[in-house]
Amino acid sequence: MHLQSQMSNFNRLLHPVKLSPLSTNPLVSILITNYNYSSFIAEAVESVLNQTYQKFEILICDDGSSDNSIEVIQKLAKKDKRIHFIAKENGGHASALNTAFLKSYGEIISILDADDRFLENKLALIVEVFSKNENIGLVAHKLKVVCGEQLIGYIPLQSISEGWLIEDVIWGRTIFLPPASGLSIRREVAMRCFPLPTHFRAGADRVLYYRCAAITKIKSIERSLAIYRVHNSNTSLGIDIDKSITIYKTTLEDIRKFVEEQHGIKLPQDHLKSMGELEINSLILYKKLLNKQTDYMENIKRIKSFRLRVVWLILFLLPKKISLAFYRWWQGASHSRLLLYKLKKLFTIKS
């Protein structure tokens, strides 16, 4: 209880950065990082060129592709002077985002993965939301998830986290924000968040939005304004759980350092041991579920939520194939989960 009280005092001391008003018709910089997506990059760029809001620049950083991406991107750059191409040796997602950001000039930074695409009114709505909310530094929206042209779900399935989320950040709690193609950031905020640590060769967008949430308020748009494409190159049937735990702990360490640097504070050592406890324990439980390890119950006891303890217990008691199928459904964004989510919202009585 003492630690909770101490952290509550910290929360009262932390405030979002103050932002200046946007200019009329601000320039939007679209950051696209590409690695061996020559078959998708043209469609991504075309989705920007077809926007109803036309004051933008496109910064494409090719991260050492070994396919014909460079040839495709050079042809695209010749079509429109607003397209700027940067080639570099392979260094990973964070490195490519850093390179693209350094070349940008926009008051608003929007990110687009090379295999995704924007819907035509995205930039217009993003600019409108930022213009009407001067204290908002990050705007996030949902993504339609497609395989081919078949709609298979939405990201995130839950309502997008919004507001001043510093308490969630410093406790390492899950923040429900979309991946890269659903994020747009005010330049004043982005300048504090970049450069991103280059050891994040993948998943740098997660580091970016946690950093943003540590210093600014977030506004959500509960509409899909971009398409997230699922294909063989960005999906895997397996998961390296030990690697996932390591990445998550590395992300938490980055959050800690970033919060301390930006707000000029020192988080208590006891608190650092509690950061991301639920998320890390869930990954450990999943690993033990895969192997049906007998010490599984010891990890269940660490979960404070009774409802979550019951879910994990049921998963363990079910046959392995059924429990893993249920877990993937539970953690996913399928049509069935979307339907349940809508029904829950429909029948929830608001107080």
N, C-alpha and C positions, 0 to 999 in steps of 0.2 A: 504493500500500500504506500510505503514511503517513496518508492521509485515512481509510482503512478502520480503522486502528488508533485514530486520533483519535475517530472516530465510535463505536467500540466502548467507549471510555472514557466517552463521553456516555451511552451506553445503560445503563451500570452506575450512573450517577448519577440516572437517571430512574425514578420509582416511581409506581404508580397511587395515586389519592386513597383515603384510608381512609373507609369508609362505616359508618354506625351501623346497628344491627339494625332491621329493619322492624317496625312494630307488627303485632299480630294483626289479620287482615282489613283490610289497608291500602286506602285509597281509591285508585282508579285513575282518572286523568284521560285521557279520549280526546280528542285534538286532531284536528278535522276542518276542513280548509280547502276552500272551495268557490268555483269560478268557472264559472258557466254549466253546472252539472251538475244542473239541476232534475229531469232524467229518471232520475238515479241516486241522489241524496242520500237519499231516503226509504228505499231498500233498505239503504244503508250504515248509517243510524241504527237501523233495525229489527234489523240483525245484532248491534248492541251491546245493544239492549234484550232480545234473546233469549239473552243469555249465561247460562251456568250460574252464573257469579260475578256477583253483583248490586250490589256496593258500588262504584259508579262515578259519574262525572259526565261529561257530553258537552259539549265546548266547540266550537261551530260558528262559524267565522269566514267570512263571505261577503266575498269580495274584489272587490266592485264588479260583481257579475253584471248582465248586461243581459237575461237571460231572466227567468222567473218564479220563480227560486230562492228569493228572500226570502219570497214568499208560501208556498211549500212548506215552508220551514224554520220559519216562524212557526206554521204548523199543527202541525208536529211538536213544537215546544216546548210547545204547549198540552197535549199528550198526557202529558207526564212532566216533573215539576219538576226532574229531574236534567239536562235539556237546556237549555243556555244559549246564546243566539244573540247574536253580535256582527256588525254590519254596518260596513264601512269602504270607502273609496275604493280603487280598484284600485291595488295596489302590488307584486303578485307573490307567489310562494310563500313566500319567507323572511319577508316582511312580515306575511303572514297567519298563519304559524306563530308568529311573535313575539307577535302580538296575542292569539291563543288561549292561548298559554302564560302570559302575564301574568295571565289570568283564572282560571288553574287552581290547585287546592289539593292534588292527589293526591301521595302518596308515590311513585307509579309513573306515568310518562307514557307512554301508548301513542298512536301516530299512525295515523290511518286516512284514506286518500285518499277523497274524496267519491264516486268511481266504483268503489271496491272494497268488500269486505265481510269481516267476521270470521266464522270458523267458531265454533260455539256454545261450545266448550270453551277458546277461546283465552285469555281472561282468567284462568280458573282455573289453567291450566298456567303462565302467565307469573308469577302470584303465587306459585305453588308453587316455581318455579325460583329466583326472587329470594329467597324465604324460606329456602331451603336453601343458598344461596350468598351469604353476607353481603358478600363482597368483589367481587361482580359488579355492575357499573354499567349494563351494556347486555345485553339478551337479544334475540337475533335468531332468526327462523325462516323456513322456506321459504314461498313463495307458489305457489298453483296459478294458472297463466295460462289464462284462458278467453276464447274469442270466442263471444259468445252464451252457450250453456251447454256448448259443446264444449271439452274439455280439450285444449290445444295445447302445454303444456310446464310447466316449473317455473323459478322464479327464487330463488336462483341455481342453476345446474345443478351447479356444483361443491359440495363440502362447504363449509359456512359457515366463514369465518375466526373463530377464537376464541382466547382467552387474552390475554396482554399483548402487544399488537401495535405497541409504540412504535417498534421498528426499521423495520417496514414503513411506518409513518407518516412518520418523518423522512427516509426515502429516497423517499417519494412512490410507493411500489409499490401495485399494485392490491390492494385488500382486498375479499374476496368476501362482501359483505353485501347483504341485500335492500333494495328501495326502501322508502318510508315505512311502508306498511302491515305490514311485517315487523319493525318496530323498537319496542322498549319500553325505557325509560330510568329509572333511579332519579332522584328529584328532585334529590338532592345533586349529581349529575353534570350534569343538565340546567341547573341554575342557573349552572353554570360555562360552559356552552356557549351559552346564550341571552344576549342577542339575537343572531340570525344576521345577517350582513351583508345589507342589503336590496337590494344590487345583484344578488343571486342571485334573479332573478325566476322562474327555474325550476330544478329540481334541488337545492333547498336541503337535501333529505334526505341527499344525498351529503356536503355540507359538514358537516351535523350528525353523521353517523356517523364521519367522519374526526376531528372534534373529540372525540367520545366516546372513540374508540380511542386518542387521544393522552393521556388522563388516567385511563382505567379499563380493567379486564379485561372481556372479552366472553364470554358463554356462548351456545352455539348449540343450537337445537332442530331436529334434522334431520327435521322433519315440517312439512307444510303446515297452517298455522293461519289462513290468510286467502286470499281469492280476489282475484287481480289481473285486472282486466277490460281486454281489448284491444278498442278500438272506433275509429270514424273520427275522433273528437275528440282522441284521445291518441296516434295513430300517424301516421307520414308515410313515403311511399315514398322521399323524398330525405333528404339529410343535408348540412348546411352544415359542412364539415370545418374551414374556417378559424375559424368560430365555435366549434366544439367544442374546437379547440386553444386558443383564447383563454380559454374557460371553464375548461378543465383547468389552464392556467397560473395563472389567477386563483384557482382552488381551492388549488393548491399554495402560492401566496403567502399565502393565508389560513391554511393549515396551519402554515406556517413561523412566522407572527406568533403564532398561537395557542400553539404549542409553546413558543416563547421566553417568552411572557407567563406561561403556566401553570407552567412549570418553572424560570423565572428563569435561562435560559441564552441564549447567543448562538451560533447555528450558524455554522460556518466558511463563508466566501464560496465556497470551492472546492466545498463540499458542495452549496450551493444550485444550482450549475450542473448537478449530477447528479440532482437531484430529478425524478422522473417521466420520466426519459430514455427508458425503454423504451416507456411508454404514448404519449408525445408522438411518438416516432419511428414507432410503429405507425399513428397517425392520419395522419402525413405520407405514409407508405408507401401507405395506402389511397387518399389523394388522388391520388398519382402512378399508382397502379394504375388508377384510374378513367380517367385521361388517357393511360395507357401512356407515361409520360414516360421519356426515355432515361437520365436521371440516377438512376433508381430504384435501380440497383445500388449507388450510393454510400451510400444509406441502409441497404441490406441489410448492408453491411460493418460498420455500427455496432452491429448486433445481436450480443450476446455468445454467445447460445445457438445452437449449430450446428443443432439441430433446427428452431428458428424460422426461421433463415436459409434452410433447405431449403424450408420451407412457403411463405415469401414468394417464393422463386425460382420454385417450381412455379406459384404464382398468376400470376406475371408471364408465364410461358411459355404458359399456357393461353389459349384464345380468351377475349375480354373477358366475354362473357355467362356462360360457364362459370366463370371465375375469380371473378366477382362473386357468382354463385349459391353457390359453394363458400365464399366469405368470409362471406356472411350465415349460411350453415349453421354454419360454424366458430364464429362469434361468438354464435350464437343458442341457444335452449333448446327445440329441437323434440323430438318423440317419438323420432326417429332418434338424435339426440345423447344423449337420456336413456337409450335402450337400450344404446348403446355405453358410456356411463358406468357403467351397472349391470354390464355384462359385464366391463368393466375391473376393477371392484371385486371381482367374483366370482372372477376368475382371478388376481388379484394375491396373491402369497404374502406374508403378513405375517411380518416377521422378529421 
